[in-house]
Amino acid sequence: MGGRRGAILGAVTNGILISFLPALLLPVLGSIGFEGTTFGDSDFGVVGILLGWLMSLFN
């Protein structure tokens, strides 16, 4: 439905997310014992950051 513009914007957005989300996820993974581990997938980055935030609320 988005056509060419949607394909371009989606690719750029996903590229930015997979570039910066692993850097934001490093402290979360470090706190559970996986120091220096990164994953290059945007959905894992978002879910991992949210779960790490929720875990910090209960600790």
Buried (B, 14 or more C-beta within 10 A) or exposed (E): EEEEEEEEEEEEEEEEBBEEBBEEBBEBBEEEEEEEEBBEBBEBBBEBBEEBEEEEEEE
